[in-house]
Amino acid sequence: MNTKKTKIISSAVVAGIATIPQIQAQFSPTPDFKGVIGKTLFESKPDAQIYKSAPKGAPNVVWVLIDDVGFGASSSFGGLIKTPTLDSLANNGLRYSNFHTEAYSAPTRAALLTGRNHHSVHMGFFTEAAIEYPGYDGRIPFEKASVADILKENYYNTFAVGKWHVTPVRDATQAGPFNRWPTGLGFEKYYGFLFGESDQYVPQLWENTDKVDSDLKGKTFNASIADKAIKYIANQKSAAPDKPFFLYYAPGATHAPHQVPREWSEKYRGKFDKGWDWYREEVLKNQKKLGLVPSNAELPKRNPGVASWDSLSKDENTVYTRLFENYAGFLSETDYEIGRVVNYIRQIGQLDNTIIFVIIGDNGASAEG
């Protein structure tokens, strides 16, 4: 590939339903021997394909899945929150605006990682609320392979960083079993947290299947996963420059808690003082200019229970404006850390041979934002 292959997606992609009977163990058959076994060593030929590799020039693949971002938040889709990294990827690639997600985090992630309907992979709801009924027990069947399984079998290295949220709760301890952890579902390396949300400065942190020090010493989780992703890529490319990698990059942002260094939220001080009714109108105008919605589209009425901005008290305006600013800063910080990873791939001369997909929002906007 000699051109940048970048795509930016407003919501996750899921595919069809399988009807394969359930089995009880992962299956990785020994490949057929392709050599010749004679009566003596001199009459025999070894299997020349024992050490196989991906096709020459096979692209690296990066999936970025951002959490709890609405269609009208990022500047890439007409929002008023600045996301220059995502804008750059979109401007050099394609924007998709009509893809299907689930209403919750775990089902969307299970569908994305397997390419299957979320019920067919038993993730009808959160892993934390799994119930022992078909489609809802939170236990991805082993025969329904993940994208990491498929790419690893095609001689990719596979890395995952960030929020996971598809390991059954009862398995998520040092006692395992670990076969539904990231490293059991095709990823060779993992760094992040297993459940739906975590503190951004002291997260519940795992590396592979080991609990690690959660104190990031002032660094944010966003920065931490960018560091780790860069390290994984650097180590791999230094040992095997031509071997492709797959990186699944899933920040905890912008899910609650909205914890971000003050310098990021301060960038938006006063930017949302006109309130949410004004915000909706401005974003619709921008989306029409971008061609993302029809030119005759109209805003629906506010959701029941949401007051008009002008009807709020001064104190309410102050509090809600601050929530606006903090959430916006959180998304901009996330964009910056994604940019660090993209820039590193560029610096090592791999960007022209890397396909980047960004899903802006696993299940829609964050209510806390």
C-alpha positions as CSV (number, residue, x, y, z in Angstrom):
1,M,0.0,0.0,0.0
2,N,1.4,3.4,-0.9
3,T,-1.3,5.7,0.3
4,K,-2.6,6.3,3.8
5,K,-5.5,4.1,4.6
6,T,-7.5,5.8,7.4
7,K,-11.2,5.5,8.2
8,I,-13.2,7.2,10.9
9,I,-16.5,5.7,12.0
10,S,-19.2,7.3,14.1
11,S,-20.4,4.0,15.6
12,A,-19.4,0.4,15.7
13,V,-19.8,-2.2,12.9
14,V,-21.4,-5.5,13.6
15,A,-22.2,-8.4,11.3
16,G,-24.4,-11.5,11.0
17,I,-25.5,-14.3,13.3
18,A,-23.8,-17.7,13.4
19,T,-25.5,-21.1,14.0
20,I,-22.5,-23.2,14.9
21,P,-23.2,-25.6,17.8
22,Q,-21.5,-24.6,21.0
23,I,-18.3,-26.5,21.9
24,Q,-16.5,-26.5,25.2
25,A,-12.9,-25.7,24.4
26,Q,-10.8,-23.5,22.1
27,F,-9.6,-25.3,19.0
28,S,-6.2,-24.8,17.4
29,P,-5.4,-27.8,15.3
30,T,-1.8,-28.8,14.4
31,P,-1.3,-27.9,10.8
32,D,-0.8,-30.7,8.2
33,F,2.8,-31.7,7.6
34,K,3.9,-30.5,4.1
35,G,7.2,-32.2,3.9
36,V,8.2,-35.8,3.0
37,I,9.0,-38.5,5.6
38,G,11.2,-41.2,4.1
39,K,12.9,-44.3,5.5
40,T,16.0,-42.2,6.2
41,L,16.9,-38.6,6.8
42,F,18.4,-38.4,3.4
43,E,15.1,-39.5,1.8
44,S,13.1,-37.0,3.8
45,K,12.3,-33.3,3.3
46,P,11.3,-30.9,6.1
47,D,8.3,-28.7,6.0
48,A,9.6,-25.5,4.5
49,Q,6.5,-23.7,5.7
50,I,7.0,-24.3,9.5
51,Y,7.8,-20.6,10.0
52,K,5.2,-18.8,8.1
53,S,4.6,-15.1,7.8
54,A,2.0,-12.7,6.7
55,P,1.9,-11.7,3.0
56,K,4.6,-9.2,2.1
57,G,3.3,-5.7,2.7
58,A,0.3,-6.8,4.8
59,P,-0.9,-3.6,6.5
60,N,-0.9,-2.9,10.2
61,V,-4.4,-2.5,11.6
62,V,-5.4,-0.1,14.4
63,W,-8.9,0.0,15.8
64,V,-9.8,2.9,18.2
65,L,-13.0,2.6,20.1
66,I,-13.9,5.7,22.2
67,D,-16.4,5.3,25.0
68,D,-19.6,7.3,25.5
69,V,-19.3,9.9,22.8
70,G,-22.4,11.2,21.0
71,F,-22.8,11.9,17.3
72,G,-22.7,15.6,17.9
73,A,-19.7,15.9,20.2
74,S,-16.5,15.7,18.2
75,S,-15.5,18.3,15.6
76,S,-15.1,15.4,13.1
77,F,-18.9,15.1,13.1
78,G,-19.9,18.8,13.5
79,G,-19.5,19.0,17.3
80,L,-17.9,21.9,19.2
81,I,-15.3,19.8,21.0
82,K,-11.9,20.0,19.2
83,T,-10.6,16.6,18.0
84,P,-7.7,17.5,15.6
85,T,-6.3,14.0,15.4
86,L,-9.7,12.5,14.5
87,D,-10.3,15.4,12.1
88,S,-7.0,14.7,10.3
89,L,-7.8,11.0,10.0
90,A,-11.2,11.8,8.7
91,N,-9.9,14.3,6.2
92,N,-7.5,11.8,4.8
93,G,-10.0,8.9,4.8
94,L,-13.7,8.4,5.0
95,R,-16.5,9.3,7.4
96,Y,-19.2,6.8,8.1
97,S,-22.4,8.0,9.7
98,N,-24.9,5.2,9.5
99,F,-23.5,2.2,11.5
100,H,-25.2,0.1,14.2
101,T,-24.3,0.1,17.8
102,E,-25.9,-1.4,20.9
103,A,-27.3,0.7,23.7
104,Y,-24.6,-0.5,26.1
105,S,-20.9,-0.9,26.1
106,A,-20.3,-4.6,26.5
107,P,-22.7,-5.8,23.7
108,T,-21.1,-3.3,21.3
109,R,-17.6,-4.4,22.1
110,A,-18.4,-8.1,21.9
111,A,-20.1,-7.5,18.5
112,L,-17.2,-5.5,17.2
113,L,-14.5,-7.9,18.3
114,T,-16.3,-11.0,16.9
115,G,-18.1,-9.5,13.9
116,R,-21.3,-11.1,15.2
117,N,-24.7,-10.2,16.6
118,H,-24.2,-9.5,20.3
119,H,-26.8,-12.1,21.4
120,S,-25.1,-14.8,19.3
121,V,-22.0,-14.2,21.4
122,H,-24.0,-14.2,24.7
123,M,-23.5,-10.5,25.4
124,G,-27.0,-9.2,25.6
125,F,-26.2,-6.9,28.5
126,F,-23.3,-6.0,30.7
127,T,-21.0,-8.7,32.0
128,E,-21.7,-7.2,35.5
129,A,-25.4,-8.0,35.0
130,A,-25.1,-11.3,33.2
131,I,-27.9,-13.8,33.8
132,E,-27.9,-17.6,33.0
133,Y,-30.1,-17.4,29.9
134,P,-29.3,-17.8,26.2
135,G,-27.7,-14.7,24.8
136,Y,-27.3,-13.1,28.2
137,D,-24.7,-15.1,30.2
138,G,-21.8,-12.9,29.2
139,R,-19.6,-15.8,28.1
140,I,-18.4,-15.5,24.5
141,P,-18.4,-19.0,23.0
142,F,-14.9,-20.1,22.1
143,E,-15.8,-21.2,18.6
144,K,-16.9,-17.6,17.7
145,A,-13.4,-16.2,17.1
146,S,-12.3,-12.7,17.8
147,V,-10.7,-10.5,15.1
148,A,-7.4,-10.9,17.1
149,D,-7.7,-14.7,16.8
150,I,-8.1,-14.4,13.1
151,L,-5.2,-12.0,12.6
152,K,-2.9,-13.9,14.9
153,E,-3.6,-17.0,12.8
154,N,-2.6,-14.9,9.8
155,Y,0.8,-14.1,11.5
156,Y,0.0,-10.7,13.0
157,N,1.1,-9.7,16.5
158,T,-2.0,-8.6,18.4
159,F,-2.1,-6.0,21.2
160,A,-5.0,-4.6,23.2
161,V,-4.9,-1.6,25.6
162,G,-7.6,0.2,27.6
163,K,-11.1,-0.8,28.6
164,W,-12.1,-4.4,27.9
165,H,-15.6,-5.2,29.5
166,V,-16.2,-8.6,28.0
167,T,-14.7,-10.9,30.6
168,P,-17.3,-12.6,32.9
169,V,-17.2,-11.1,36.4
170,R,-16.6,-14.4,38.1
171,D,-13.5,-15.0,35.9
172,A,-12.0,-11.6,36.5
173,T,-9.6,-12.5,39.4
174,Q,-6.1,-13.9,39.7
175,A,-7.8,-17.3,39.9
176,G,-9.1,-17.1,36.4
177,P,-10.0,-19.0,34.3
178,F,-8.2,-16.7,31.8
179,N,-9.6,-18.0,28.5
180,R,-12.1,-15.1,28.2
181,W,-9.6,-12.4,29.1
182,P,-8.0,-10.5,26.2
183,T,-5.0,-12.9,26.2
184,G,-7.5,-15.8,25.9
185,L,-9.3,-14.3,23.0
186,G,-6.4,-13.7,20.6
187,F,-4.5,-10.8,22.1
188,E,-0.8,-11.6,22.8
189,K,-0.5,-8.5,25.1
190,Y,-3.0,-6.5,27.1
191,Y,-2.9,-3.5,29.4
192,G,-6.0,-1.9,30.9
193,F,-9.0,-2.5,33.1
194,L,-11.6,-5.2,32.7
195,F,-14.9,-3.7,33.7
196,G,-17.1,-0.8,32.5
197,E,-15.4,2.1,34.2
198,S,-12.4,3.0,36.4
199,D,-10.7,5.9,38.0
200,Q,-8.5,7.7,35.5
201,Y,-5.6,8.3,38.0
202,V,-5.8,5.1,40.0
203,P,-7.4,2.6,37.7
204,Q,-8.1,-1.1,38.4
205,L,-5.1,-2.1,36.3
206,W,-4.0,-5.4,34.7
207,E,-1.2,-6.3,32.4
208,N,-1.9,-9.6,30.6
209,T,-3.4,-11.6,33.5
210,D,-1.4,-9.9,36.3
211,K,-2.6,-7.2,38.6
212,V,-0.2,-4.3,38.5
213,D,0.4,-1.1,40.5
214,S,-2.7,1.1,40.0
215,D,-1.0,4.4,41.0
216,L,-0.1,6.2,37.8
217,K,1.7,8.9,39.9
218,G,-0.3,11.8,38.4
219,K,-0.4,10.5,34.9
220,T,-3.9,9.8,33.4
221,F,-5.0,6.5,32.1
222,N,-5.3,8.0,28.7
223,A,-1.6,8.8,28.7
224,S,-0.7,5.5,30.2
225,I,-2.4,3.4,27.5
226,A,-0.8,5.6,24.8
227,D,2.6,4.9,26.3
228,K,1.9,1.2,26.5
229,A,0.7,1.0,22.9
230,I,3.8,2.8,21.6
231,K,6.0,0.4,23.7
232,Y,4.3,-2.7,22.3
233,I,4.7,-1.4,18.7
234,A,8.3,-0.3,19.2
235,N,9.3,-3.6,20.7
236,Q,7.7,-5.6,17.9
237,K,9.0,-3.5,15.0
238,S,12.5,-3.5,16.5
239,A,12.5,-7.3,16.4
240,A,10.5,-7.9,13.2
241,P,10.2,-4.7,11.1
242,D,8.1,-6.4,8.4
243,K,5.7,-8.3,10.7
244,P,2.3,-6.5,10.8
245,F,0.5,-5.8,14.1
246,F,-3.1,-5.3,15.2
247,L,-3.7,-2.8,17.9
248,Y,-7.1,-2.5,19.6
249,Y,-7.0,0.8,21.4
250,A,-10.0,1.4,23.8
251,P,-9.7,4.3,26.2
252,G,-11.9,4.6,29.2
253,A,-12.8,8.0,28.0
254,T,-15.2,9.6,27.8
255,H,-17.1,7.3,30.2
256,A,-17.5,8.5,33.8
257,P,-15.6,9.4,35.9
258,H,-14.7,12.5,33.9
259,Q,-11.3,13.1,35.4
260,V,-8.9,15.2,33.3
261,P,-6.0,17.6,34.0
262,R,-7.3,21.1,34.6
263,E,-5.4,22.5,31.6
264,W,-7.7,20.5,29.3
265,S,-11.0,21.6,30.8
266,E,-9.7,25.2,31.0
267,K,-9.4,25.3,27.2
268,Y,-13.2,25.3,27.1
269,R,-13.8,27.9,29.9
270,G,-16.8,30.0,28.8
271,K,-17.3,28.1,25.5
272,F,-20.6,26.6,26.5
273,D,-22.2,29.5,28.5
274,K,-25.1,29.7,26.0
275,G,-26.2,26.2,27.1
276,W,-27.4,23.0,25.6
277,D,-30.3,24.4,23.5
278,W,-27.8,26.6,21.7
279,Y,-25.3,23.8,21.4
280,R,-27.8,21.5,19.6
281,E,-28.7,24.2,17.1
282,E,-25.0,25.0,16.3
283,V,-24.1,21.3,15.8
284,L,-27.1,20.7,13.5
285,K,-25.9,23.6,11.3
286,N,-22.4,22.1,11.2
287,Q,-23.6,18.7,10.4
288,K,-25.7,20.0,7.5
289,K,-22.6,21.8,6.1
290,L,-20.6,18.6,6.3
291,G,-23.4,16.7,4.6
292,L,-23.9,14.3,7.5
293,V,-27.6,15.0,7.8
294,P,-30.2,16.1,5.2
295,S,-30.4,19.9,4.7
296,N,-34.0,19.8,5.8
297,A,-33.4,17.9,9.0
298,E,-35.0,19.4,12.1
299,L,-34.1,19.0,15.8
300,P,-36.5,16.8,17.8
301,K,-38.0,18.2,21.0
302,R,-35.8,18.0,24.1
303,N,-36.1,14.7,25.9
304,P,-38.7,14.5,28.7
305,G,-37.3,15.8,32.0
306,V,-34.7,18.1,30.3
307,A,-35.5,21.7,31.0
308,S,-34.8,24.6,28.6
309,W,-31.5,26.2,29.4
310,D,-33.1,29.6,29.9
311,S,-35.4,28.2,32.7
312,L,-32.4,27.1,34.9
313,S,-31.2,29.1,37.9
314,K,-27.8,30.9,37.8
315,D,-26.3,28.2,40.0
316,E,-27.6,25.4,37.7
317,N,-26.2,27.2,34.7
318,T,-22.8,27.4,36.5
319,V,-22.7,23.7,37.4
320,Y,-23.9,22.4,34.1
321,T,-21.5,24.7,32.2
322,R,-18.7,23.3,34.2
323,L,-19.8,19.7,33.4
324,F,-19.8,20.7,29.7
325,E,-16.2,22.1,30.0
326,N,-14.9,19.1,31.9
327,Y,-16.4,16.6,29.4
328,A,-15.1,18.5,26.4
329,G,-11.6,18.6,27.9
330,F,-11.7,14.9,28.5
331,L,-12.5,14.2,24.9
332,S,-9.8,16.6,23.7
333,E,-7.2,14.9,25.9
334,T,-8.3,11.5,24.5
335,D,-7.8,12.9,21.0
336,Y,-4.3,14.1,21.9
337,E,-3.2,10.8,23.3
338,I,-4.6,8.9,20.2
339,G,-2.5,11.4,18.2
340,R,0.6,10.4,20.0
341,V,0.1,6.8,18.9
342,V,-0.6,7.9,15.3
343,N,2.4,10.2,15.3
344,Y,4.7,7.4,16.5
345,I,3.4,5.1,13.7
346,R,4.2,8.0,11.3
347,Q,7.7,8.5,12.8
348,I,8.7,4.9,12.2
349,G,7.6,5.0,8.6
350,Q,4.5,2.8,9.0
351,L,1.6,5.1,8.6
352,D,1.3,4.6,4.8
353,N,1.0,0.8,5.6
354,T,-1.5,1.1,8.5
355,I,-5.3,1.0,8.3
356,I,-6.8,3.0,11.1
357,F,-10.5,2.8,12.1
358,V,-11.9,5.1,14.7
359,I,-15.3,4.4,16.2
360,I,-16.4,7.6,17.9
361,G,-18.8,6.3,20.5
362,D,-19.6,2.7,21.5
363,N,-23.1,3.4,22.5
364,G,-23.9,7.1,22.2
365,A,-23.4,10.1,24.5
366,S,-22.5,10.1,28.2
367,A,-25.4,11.2,30.3
368,E,-22.9,12.7,32.9
369,G,-21.5,15.0,30.1
